[in-house]
Amino acid sequence: MLEKFQMDGRVAIVTGAGRGIGAAIALGFAEAGADVVISARTDSDLADVASQITAIGRRAVSVPLDLASADPAALVTAATENFGRLDVIVNNVGGAMPKPFMNTSVDDLVGAFSFNVGTAHALCLAAVPEMLKNDDGGSIINVSSSIGRFAGRGYLAYGTAKAAVAHYTRLAAEDLAPRIRVNAIAPGSILTPALGYVAQNDDMRTAIEQKTPLRRIGEPDEIAATAVYLASDAGRYMTGKIVEVDGGLGAPNFALPIPDL
C-alpha cells in the first residue's frame, strides 16, 4: 500500500515554494521521491528550500518569478530541460490583503481574482501539453482556502477569489479528464509566516483554536501530506474534489474585528 504514495521518477512544479505551505509541499514531494521545480519571488528563500531538497537526495531547480506579472512557461521549460518531463503542478501562489467592504475597490477584487485564479490558469495552460506526453497523464493541485467556503468579515476579495479557485478546479477536472486529474486543497488556519503574528498573540491564537474542532492551528506539513496523496497513485481515483484540511471547521474561525456600518 505505501508504495502508492511514492513519487519516484516524477517531476513537479510548486509555486509560492519559498516558505510556508509551498515549501512544505515541495519538501513533501522530494521525500516521496520526486524532483521539483520551485518558484517564488525571493531567491534566498528558494535557495534554502532547494538545499533541503538536495539534502533529502532529490534534485531541485529554483526559478525566481513574480507570477503576478511573469510568464509561468519558464517553469515548464525548467522542468522539461532539467528533468525531461512534467507530472505534477501545484498552484500555491495567491493571496489578497484583507479590507473592510467599503475599502475594497473593484481593482482589489479584479486583482485578487487575477492573482489567485489567473496565475493558476496560466500555468495550467503552459503545463498541460507537456503532461499529456506522459502515458499516465498528470495531476494538478490548486490551493484554495476555508475562507472560500465560509464568510468572514474583511475577506471579500480573498474569499471570492479562493471560492473561484475551488470551482475552477471542478470545471478544469471535467475538461481535462481522464488524462489529467485536477483537485484542490482548502486549508484552514495554518501556522505559516503569513499567520506568524497569531503565534505571538495568545488571545488571538486561543480564539482561533477554540473555534476549531480539533482545538489547534494546523501545520504546513499536514497540507503537504494531502498534496502527496493527491499527486501520487494513492489519489489516482480522485478528480474535481476540494479536500478540506481545516481541523473540522463548520464555520469560520478567523475574521477581522470590523465594526458594523
Secondary structure, 3 states (H helix, E strand, C coil): CHHHHCCCCCEEEECCCCCHHHHHHHHHHHHCCCEEEEEECCHHHHHHHHHHHHHHCCCEEEEECCCCCCCCHHHHHHHHHHHCCCCEEEECCCCCCCECHHHCCHHHHHHHHHHHHHHHHHHHHHHHHHHCCCCCCEEEEEECCHHHCCCCCCEHHHHHHHHHHHHHHHHHHHHHCCCEEEEEEEECCECCHHHHHHHCCHHHHHHHHHCCCCCCCECHHHHHHHHHHHHCHHHCCCCCCEEEECCCCCCCCCCCCCCCC
